[in-house]
């Protein structure tokens, strides 16, 4: 969550217990941003491999830490820049360590591999059909396996089972009708 500078500097006392001078605090923070803000953002973005949102948070925290040391820091002095870069670097390292210490965050790509409704529907349909097949006679199951699951022609099924082609056709018709009945008993109506 981002905080405005006023929110972060909101208490009435400065670090060290002295009364706060709001105008001086604002001038200090403004001078830090004006002179070093772009540079700190560039350093933070580089350290964070292009994550500008995170880099902005790091820069804001670095400015708050500088404000806490405003009594000894001069935003106009060139010596303050190395100190700010060290603070930015340490904040990035601390953030990296904190992320490693907790479980990794996931994004939407992990959700794509989860079974969706279409996979569940397909699996449930297959289970219901397999259960319904157990209600059929051995001859009806055998015909359906050859004709529909193995995709054999009537002639191939006739040859493999050693029965006439007309019998293959009539058994297939009767087996499908028995399968529809078994599915309906289970409350399933195929599309």
C-alpha positions in Angstrom: 0.0 0.0 0.0 1.4 3.4 -1.0 1.4 6.2 1.6 1.7 9.8 0.8 4.6 11.7 2.3 2.2 13.5 4.6 0.9 10.1 5.9 4.3 8.8 6.6 5.5 12.0 8.3 2.2 12.4 10.1 3.2 12.3 13.7 3.9 15.6 15.5 7.4 14.6 16.6 10.5 14.0 14.6 12.8 11.1 15.2 14.8 12.0 18.3 11.7 13.6 20.1 12.1 17.2 18.7 9.0 19.0 17.6 8.4 18.7 13.9 8.8 21.5 11.5 6.4 20.6 8.7 7.8 23.1 6.2 11.3 21.9 6.8 10.3 18.3 6.5 8.5 18.9 3.2 11.5 20.9 1.8 13.8 18.1 2.8 11.7 15.4 1.2 11.1 17.5 -1.9 14.9 18.2 -2.2 15.6 14.5 -2.0 13.2 13.6 -4.7 14.3 16.5 -6.9 18.0 15.9 -6.7 18.1 12.1 -6.2 14.6 10.6 -7.0 15.2 9.8 -10.6 18.6 8.2 -9.9 17.2 6.2 -7.0 14.3 5.0 -9.1 16.7 3.9 -11.9 18.9 2.0 -9.4 16.0 0.3 -7.7 14.4 -0.6 -11.1 17.6 -2.1 -12.2 18.0 -4.1 -9.0 14.4 -5.3 -9.3 14.8 -6.3 -12.9 12.4 -3.7 -14.3 9.6 -3.9 -11.6 8.8 -0.2 -11.5 6.0 -0.5 -9.0 8.2 -2.3 -6.5 11.0 0.2 -7.3 8.7 3.1 -6.5 7.9 1.6 -3.1 11.6 1.1 -2.4 12.4 4.7 -3.3 9.6 5.9 -1.1 10.9 3.9 1.9 14.5 5.1 1.2 13.2 8.7 1.4 11.4 8.0 4.7 14.6 6.5 6.1 16.5 9.6 5.0 13.9 11.8 6.6 14.5 10.0 9.9 18.1 11.1 9.6 17.3 14.6 8.4 19.3 16.1 11.2 22.5 14.8 9.8 21.8 14.5 6.1 21.9 17.3 3.6 19.9 16.5 0.5 22.0 18.9 -1.6 25.3 17.3 -0.6 26.8 14.9 -3.0 27.7 12.5 -0.2 24.0 11.7 0.4 23.7 9.9 -2.9 25.9 6.9 -2.0 24.1 6.6 1.3 20.7 6.6 -0.5 22.0 4.0 -3.0 23.1 1.8 0.0 19.7 2.2 1.6 17.9 1.3 -1.7 20.2 -1.7 -2.2 19.6 -3.0 1.3 15.8 -2.5 0.9 15.9 -4.6 -2.3 18.0 -7.3 -0.6 15.6 -7.4 2.5 12.6 -7.6 0.2 14.2 -10.5 -1.7 15.0 -12.3 1.5 11.5 -11.8 2.8 10.0 -13.2 -0.4 12.3 -16.3 -0.2 11.2 -16.9 3.4 7.5 -17.1 2.6 5.8 -19.4 0.1 6.1 -18.3 -3.5 3.3 -16.2 -4.9 1.4 -17.7 -7.9 0.0 -16.1 -10.9 -2.8 -17.1 -13.4 -0.5 -19.3 -15.4 -0.6 -22.0 -12.6 -4.4 -21.9 -12.8 -4.4 -22.9 -16.5 -3.1 -26.3 -15.7 -5.9 -27.1 -13.3 -8.8 -29.2 -14.5 -11.6 -27.0 -15.5 -15.3 -27.8 -15.8 -14.9 -29.3 -19.3 -12.3 -31.8 -18.0 -14.4 -32.6 -15.0 -17.5 -33.1 -17.2 -15.6 -35.3 -19.5 -14.2 -37.4 -16.6 -17.7 -37.8 -15.0 -19.3 -38.7 -18.3 -16.7 -41.4 -18.9 -17.2 -42.8 -15.4 -21.0 -42.9 -15.9 -20.7 -44.6 -19.3 -18.3 -47.2 -17.9 -20.8 -47.9 -15.0 -23.7 -48.1 -17.5 -21.7 -50.6 -19.6 -21.6 -53.0 -16.7 -25.5 -53.3 -17.0 -25.2 -54.6 -20.6 -24.8 -58.2 -21.6 -21.4 -59.4 -22.7 -22.6 -59.6 -26.3 -23.8 -55.9 -26.2 -20.6 -54.7 -24.6 -18.5 -56.6 -27.1 -20.4 -55.1 -30.1 -20.1 -51.6 -28.7 -16.4 -52.0 -28.0 -15.7 -53.1 -31.6 -18.2 -50.7 -33.4 -17.7 -47.5 -31.3 -14.6 -47.7 -29.3 -12.3 -49.5 -31.7 -14.1 -47.9 -34.7 -14.3 -51.2 -36.6 -16.6 -51.4 -39.6 -19.5 -53.8 -39.7 -17.5 -56.2 -41.9 -14.5 -56.1 -39.6 -16.6 -56.7 -36.5 -18.4 -59.5 -38.3 -15.1 -61.2 -39.2 -13.5 -60.7 -35.8 -16.6 -62.0 -33.9 -17.5 -64.7 -36.4 -21.1 -63.6 -36.7 -23.1 -62.4 -39.8 -23.2 -58.7 -40.7 -26.9 -58.4 -40.1 -26.4 -59.7 -36.6 -23.7 -57.1 -36.0 -26.1 -54.4 -37.1 -29.0 -55.6 -35.0 -26.8 -56.2 -31.9 -25.3 -52.7 -32.3 -28.8 -51.2 -32.4 -30.0 -53.2 -29.4 -26.8 -52.5 -27.4 -27.1 -48.7 -28.0 -30.7 -48.8 -26.9 -29.7 -50.8 -23.7 -26.9 -48.3 -23.0 -29.3 -45.3 -23.4 -31.6 -47.0 -20.9 -28.8 -47.7 -18.4 -27.6 -44.1 -18.7 -31.1 -42.7 -18.2 -31.4 -44.8 -15.0 -28.3 -43.0 -13.7 -29.9 -39.6 -14.6 -27.6 -39.0 -17.5 -28.9 -38.0 -20.9 -26.2 -37.7 -23.6 -26.3 -34.7 -25.8 
